Amino acid sequence: MGLFRKLGKEVEQFKRTATEAAAEDGAYRCEACEAEFAAEYDQCPECGAETVVPTTVEE
């Protein structure tokens, strides 16, 4: 069972890292829950709201 537990922990770490990286590079965000995404969605995959808008990059 140790192998599966280790693999499960590694998968969870990968998911956290991927989510954090996507949020850092988020080109779109949900106005309702403030989640950020790299791709445009018609509805927020986190909360289901239809308020996904492009983020503005301040230079």
N, C-alpha and C positions, 0 to 999 in steps of 0.2 A: 504493500500500500504506500510505502514511502516514495516510490517513483511517481505515482499519480498525484500525491500531495505536492511534491516539488514541481511537477509540470503545471499543476493548477495555479500555484503561486506565481510561476513565471508567466503564465497567460494573463493573470490579473495585473501583474506589473506592466506587461506589454500594453494592455488595454488602457491603463492609467497614462502611460507615456504617450500613446497615440492620441488620446483625448486631450491631453495638455498641449501637445504639438499642434493639433487642429485648432485649439482655442487661440494659441499664439498667432497663428497665421490666418485667423478668421477673416474672411472677406465679407461675410454676411452675419447678421445677428438677429435674434428674436427680440422684438421690443417687449414682449410679455414676460419672458423669463430670463432674458439677457444671455442666453446660450449663444456661442459663436460657432460658425461653421466655415469650412473652406469652400463648400459648394452651395449653390442657390437651391432652396426648397420652396415649394408652394405652401407647405405647412411645416411648422417647427417639429422636428423629430423628437424633441424632448417633451414639449407640453401640448402640441397639437394646434397651437394658435396659428392664424394666417397672417401674422405680422412679421415675417422675415424680410429684413431690409439690408441693403448694402451698408457696410461700415464705411466711415469716412476716414481717410488717412490724412493726418495733419502733418504738413512738412514745414 
